[in-house]
Amino acid sequence: MKDVKSLNIQKNISFLKYTTFKIGGPAKFFCVVENVDEIKEALEFAEKNKLDIFIFGGGSNILVSDKGFDGLVIKINNQKLEIKNNEINVEGGFPFSKLVSESVKNNLTGLEWAAGIPGTVGGAICNNAGAHGKSIQDIIEKVEIIEIVPLDKGGWGVRKLTNQECSFSYRNSIFKSEKKYIILSAILKCGIYPLGFQEDESRKIISGYLETRKQKQSLEYPSAGSVFKNPEIEGEILDKILIKYPELKEIIKDNIVPVGWFVEELGLKGKKIGGAMISEKHGNFIVNTGSAKAEDVVILISLIKQKVRNRFGVQLQEEIEYVGF
């Protein structure tokens, strides 16, 4: 095994304490990086030893195999933050929920919707995190990245992508779809609260979002967040569903149907496989009741997809990312 400089690369590190799901086997190799030089050292180690890599931040929105990951896991932990006027320059490893608090302290608006969303800024950008009809793409100006290119083809260059170059779409981006970039930092442009708008008022808005999240989600259990993307349904399939379930007209917006509605109609809330359970509060959440295996979660995901397809003719797509499968 070829070593690289002084980076602390550990062996056989369990994913359990690094993921919000508290599920997953060991990473064959694991390191925490806090700057560009350490990221490049990690990439060099992986290339010299011909290892697959997995980049992650806060460990939300992922399901790790019970076998773990047979390669190098690079945890991004850079956390610098600078706010000037209405512009936020923040590194990828900065906690997303903390960013919300910092924006409020600086009289900025545009991130209130993100209250309570776990993970890091880099993860939020990768997944185009969103809630309450808004998403992070709305305030992204530029994203600084390292492109994962082999040394003999130019190495790991640092550059910036514009919002448009990030190819944002619903819960997706170029970072999630192409897997060839590491997010270093981002520039966000927020709004400024009008004169006289007090910090206490903005905190009330955030408290309202947090209370909604508490009421609708099983926060007492570990989870990865929403399992599926809410599907956009059109044409004959939507017409058939609306004829049978006219009450759905009050729920759908822009032809997007909440996955939780399908799950509730199917009576699947509370369904358990092993230690994994479909949340009794939110049908698009699968929770770890204490001893869940990745296999349990996969079976539940397959069950939901099959039953939704059979009953409604709709093919669900996962929002969570599979690691090590």
Phi, psi and omega per residue, in radians:
M1 nan 2.193 -3.080
K2 -1.553 2.177 -3.120
D3 -1.504 2.868 3.114
V4 -2.344 1.974 3.016
K5 0.773 -2.235 -2.993
S6 -2.056 0.131 -3.094
L7 -1.099 2.372 -3.110
N8 -1.442 1.663 3.115
I9 -1.769 2.054 -3.085
Q10 -1.718 2.820 -3.124
K11 -1.993 2.546 3.013
N12 0.875 1.005 3.130
I13 -1.699 2.204 -3.106
S14 -1.187 2.467 3.065
F15 -1.351 -0.250 -2.968
L16 -0.943 -0.761 -3.078
K17 -1.517 -0.041 -3.097
Y18 -1.897 -0.072 3.129
T19 -2.077 2.581 3.136
T20 -1.224 -0.334 3.117
F21 -1.398 -0.368 -3.068
K22 1.003 0.749 -3.125
I23 -2.374 2.534 2.995
G24 2.288 2.592 3.091
G25 -1.399 -2.877 -3.047
P26 -1.465 2.678 2.928
A27 -1.516 2.269 -3.137
K28 -1.026 -0.783 3.038
F29 -2.308 2.568 -3.036
F30 -2.591 2.394 3.043
C31 -2.580 2.671 3.064
V32 -1.905 2.219 -3.101
V33 -2.068 2.520 -3.048
E34 -2.183 -0.004 3.107
N35 -2.754 3.059 -3.071
V36 -1.072 -0.744 -3.103
D37 -1.072 -0.724 3.139
E38 -1.199 -0.625 3.073
I39 -1.077 -0.773 -3.137
K40 -1.145 -0.646 3.070
E41 -1.073 -0.758 -3.139
A42 -1.112 -0.750 3.124
L43 -1.127 -0.645 3.113
E44 -1.141 -0.724 3.100
F45 -1.052 -0.793 -3.132
A46 -1.115 -0.717 -3.113
E47 -1.196 -0.769 -3.109
K48 -1.141 -0.529 -3.110
N49 -1.807 0.158 3.057
K50 0.949 0.913 -3.109
L51 -1.876 2.458 2.917
D52 -1.179 2.663 3.112
I53 -2.146 2.650 2.996
F54 -2.323 2.205 -3.116
I55 -1.784 2.287 3.051
F56 -2.633 2.910 -3.083
G57 -2.056 -1.556 -3.078
G58 -1.557 -0.119 3.074
G59 1.433 0.220 3.062
S60 -1.605 2.886 3.054
N61 1.147 0.351 3.105
I62 -2.309 2.639 3.008
L63 -2.152 2.034 -3.095
V64 -1.680 2.363 3.131
S65 -1.010 2.646 3.063
D66 -1.105 -0.390 3.094
K67 -1.414 -0.235 -3.106
G68 1.504 -2.695 -3.095
F69 -2.229 2.120 -3.069
D70 -1.563 1.178 -3.120
G71 -3.055 -2.668 3.139
L72 -1.854 2.128 3.044
V73 -1.668 2.200 -3.136
I74 -1.968 1.943 3.112
K75 -1.606 2.086 -3.116
I76 -1.443 2.112 -3.050
N77 -2.305 0.452 3.055
N78 -1.349 2.367 -2.918
Q79 -2.440 0.585 3.099
K80 -1.370 2.540 3.139
L81 -2.433 2.334 3.071
E82 -2.422 2.230 3.135
I83 -2.095 2.186 3.123
K84 -2.356 2.049 -3.034
N85 0.991 -2.099 -3.141
N86 -1.843 0.325 -3.102
E87 -1.940 2.258 3.119
I88 -1.940 2.159 3.026
N89 -1.899 1.946 -2.984
V90 -2.339 2.459 3.141
E91 -1.451 2.775 -2.978
G92 -1.110 -0.490 -3.103
G93 -1.513 0.033 -3.121
F94 -1.206 2.345 -3.139
P95 -1.066 2.292 -3.049
F96 -1.140 -0.730 -3.121
S97 -1.135 -0.617 3.105
K98 -1.178 -0.576 3.106
L99 -1.077 -0.662 3.096
V100 -1.037 -0.825 -3.133
S101 -1.082 -0.744 -3.124
E102 -1.150 -0.618 3.126
S103 -1.150 -0.702 3.129
V104 -1.135 -0.748 3.120
K105 -1.011 -0.511 -3.101
N106 -1.746 0.325 3.042
N107 1.096 0.573 -3.125
L108 -1.843 2.581 3.094
T109 -2.139 2.667 3.138
G110 2.303 -0.191 -3.121
L111 -2.124 0.095 -3.088
E112 -1.008 -0.650 -3.121
W113 -1.011 -0.401 -3.051
A114 -1.497 0.034 -3.122
A115 -0.977 2.186 3.086
G116 1.567 -0.126 3.131
I117 -1.342 2.173 -3.100
P118 -1.359 3.127 3.060
G119 1.660 -2.919 -3.082
T120 -1.976 2.958 3.097
V121 -1.052 -0.755 3.123
G122 -1.042 -0.754 3.101
G123 -1.128 -0.688 3.127
A124 -1.112 -0.691 3.126
I125 -1.214 -0.767 3.142
C126 -0.988 -0.759 -3.079
N127 -1.643 0.045 -3.047
N128 0.806 1.014 -3.097
A129 -0.967 2.533 -3.138
G130 -2.765 2.876 3.074
A131 -2.930 2.690 3.062
H132 0.970 0.633 3.070
G133 1.416 0.109 -3.135
K134 -2.202 2.841 3.106
S135 -2.621 2.935 -3.046
I136 -1.189 -0.407 3.116
Q137 -1.062 -0.390 -3.107
D138 -1.147 -0.411 -3.067
I139 -2.128 0.078 3.117
I140 -1.310 2.254 3.014
E141 -1.712 -1.007 3.141
K142 -2.517 2.695 3.076
V143 -2.223 2.175 3.100
E144 -1.554 2.292 -3.030
I145 -2.368 2.794 2.857
I146 -1.850 2.242 3.077
E147 -1.558 2.232 -3.091
I148 -1.424 1.659 -3.113
V149 -2.191 2.339 3.133
P150 -0.971 2.637 -3.108
L151 -0.977 -0.700 -3.096
D152 -1.287 -0.051 3.082
K153 -2.064 0.408 3.053
G154 2.019 -0.243 3.096
G155 1.347 -2.812 -2.931
W156 -1.784 1.505 -3.111
G157 -1.370 2.551 3.098
V158 -1.797 2.268 3.091
R159 -2.666 3.045 -3.124
K160 -2.016 2.449 3.086
L161 -1.919 2.466 3.043
T162 -1.352 2.956 3.096
N163 -0.936 -0.807 -3.098
Q164 -1.121 -0.655 -3.132
E165 -1.217 -0.287 3.118
C166 -1.344 -0.195 3.098
S167 0.887 0.886 3.128
F168 -1.201 2.462 2.965
S169 -2.595 -3.068 -3.075
Y170 -0.997 1.972 3.126
R171 0.929 0.624 -3.103
N172 -2.662 2.843 3.102
S173 -2.863 3.047 3.093
I174 -1.095 -0.502 -3.105
F175 -1.230 -0.580 3.134
K176 -1.451 -0.630 -3.035
S177 -1.473 -0.506 -3.034
E178 -1.859 -0.362 3.037
K179 0.985 0.584 3.139
K180 -2.201 0.253 3.128
Y181 -2.279 2.581 2.966
I182 -2.011 2.205 -3.121
I183 -1.399 2.097 3.120
L184 -1.597 -0.835 -3.097
S185 -2.808 3.044 3.123
A186 -2.606 2.685 2.997
I187 -1.905 2.117 3.138
L188 -1.949 2.426 3.095
K189 -1.991 1.977 -3.108
C190 -1.785 3.021 2.974
G191 -1.566 2.891 3.101
I192 -1.969 2.259 3.113
Y193 -1.042 2.490 -3.132
P194 -1.121 2.725 3.131
L195 -0.948 2.293 3.128
G196 1.673 -0.216 3.097
F197 -1.403 2.018 -3.000
Q198 -1.497 2.697 3.104
E199 -1.022 -0.622 3.136
D200 -1.062 -0.613 -3.141
E201 -1.191 -0.737 3.119
S202 -1.168 -0.578 3.098
R203 -1.193 -0.528 3.056
K204 -1.133 -0.692 3.093
I205 -1.065 -0.813 -3.138
I206 -1.126 -0.719 3.124
S207 -1.058 -0.633 3.095
G208 -1.111 -0.752 3.097
Y209 -1.128 -0.718 3.139
L210 -1.132 -0.675 3.123
E211 -1.155 -0.702 3.080
T212 -1.061 -0.766 3.132
R213 -1.089 -0.710 -3.129
K214 -1.139 -0.687 -3.110
Q215 -1.252 -0.590 -3.002
K216 -1.724 -0.237 -3.073
Q217 -2.153 2.570 -3.136
S218 -1.452 1.278 -3.043
L219 -1.245 -0.204 3.131
E220 -1.326 -0.189 3.119
Y221 -2.015 2.607 3.007
P222 -1.138 2.470 3.061
S223 -2.685 3.043 3.104
A224 -1.809 0.114 -3.048
G225 1.607 -2.788 -3.135
S226 -1.066 2.285 -3.103
V227 -1.401 -0.715 -3.048
F228 -2.059 2.709 2.949
K229 -1.342 2.446 3.040
N230 -1.202 2.126 -3.011
P231 -1.354 2.534 2.981
E232 -1.629 2.126 -3.037
I233 -2.067 2.351 -3.102
E234 -2.369 3.046 2.975
G235 1.084 -2.505 -3.017
E236 -1.073 -0.666 -3.122
I237 -1.091 -0.798 3.128
L238 -1.135 -0.732 3.137
D239 -1.018 -0.774 -3.137
K240 -1.105 -0.727 -3.130
I241 -1.141 -0.751 -3.094
L242 -1.198 -0.543 3.081
I243 -1.137 -0.722 -3.111
K244 -1.400 -0.550 -3.093
Y245 -2.248 1.253 -3.080
P246 -1.065 -0.433 3.140
E247 -1.131 -0.305 -3.140
L248 -1.139 -0.399 3.136
K249 -1.027 -0.480 -3.139
E250 -1.382 -0.216 -3.037
I251 -1.831 -0.717 -3.018
I252 -1.278 2.624 3.078
K253 -2.450 2.207 -3.097
D254 0.959 0.671 3.121
N255 1.143 0.259 3.117
I256 -1.716 2.179 -3.093
V257 -1.868 2.212 3.104
P258 -1.092 2.307 3.118
V259 -1.020 -0.608 -3.140
G260 -0.995 -0.553 3.125
W261 -1.136 -0.798 3.119
F262 -1.022 -0.830 -3.079
V263 -1.090 -0.713 3.138
E264 -1.165 -0.744 3.111
E265 -1.062 -0.568 -3.129
L266 -1.442 -0.114 3.131
G267 1.219 0.546 -3.051
L268 -1.652 -0.147 3.119
K269 -1.025 2.335 -3.138
G270 1.514 -0.083 3.114
K271 -1.122 2.296 -3.105
K272 -2.069 2.478 2.923
I273 -2.279 2.028 -3.070
G274 1.000 -2.235 3.139
G275 -1.635 0.080 -3.133
A276 -1.756 2.486 -3.104
M277 -2.474 2.426 2.968
I278 -1.238 2.172 -3.032
S279 -0.927 2.436 3.084
E280 -1.352 -0.275 3.123
K281 -1.656 -0.683 -3.006
H282 -2.387 2.028 -3.040
G283 -1.184 -0.221 3.133
N284 -1.734 0.255 3.084
F285 -2.053 2.355 2.922
I286 -1.953 2.289 -3.054
V287 -2.030 2.722 3.076
N288 -1.687 1.923 -3.078
T289 -1.410 0.003 3.046
G290 2.520 -0.491 -3.086
S291 -2.470 0.488 -3.058
A292 -1.193 2.506 2.995
K293 -1.837 2.768 3.091
A294 -1.031 -0.628 3.128
E295 -1.047 -0.676 3.114
D296 -1.072 -0.770 -3.125
V297 -1.132 -0.760 3.141
V298 -1.047 -0.711 3.129
I299 -1.115 -0.749 3.118
L300 -1.130 -0.723 3.101
I301 -1.053 -0.800 3.136
S302 -1.097 -0.680 3.134
L303 -1.098 -0.826 3.138
I304 -1.064 -0.825 -3.107
K305 -1.060 -0.750 -3.112
Q306 -1.134 -0.792 -3.083
K307 -1.231 -0.647 3.083
V308 -1.162 -0.714 3.128
R309 -1.136 -0.764 -3.098
N310 -1.199 -0.707 -3.074
R311 -1.427 -0.734 -2.971
F312 -1.983 -0.164 -3.114
G313 1.263 0.416 -3.103
V314 -1.981 2.285 3.120
Q315 -1.713 1.953 3.136
L316 -1.372 2.633 3.068
Q317 -2.115 2.386 -3.130
E318 -1.193 2.471 2.964
E319 -1.616 -0.596 3.125
I320 -1.236 2.741 -3.116
E321 -1.850 2.367 3.094
Y322 -1.539 2.347 -3.124
V323 -2.187 2.177 3.053
G324 1.466 0.187 3.134
F325 -1.565 nan nan
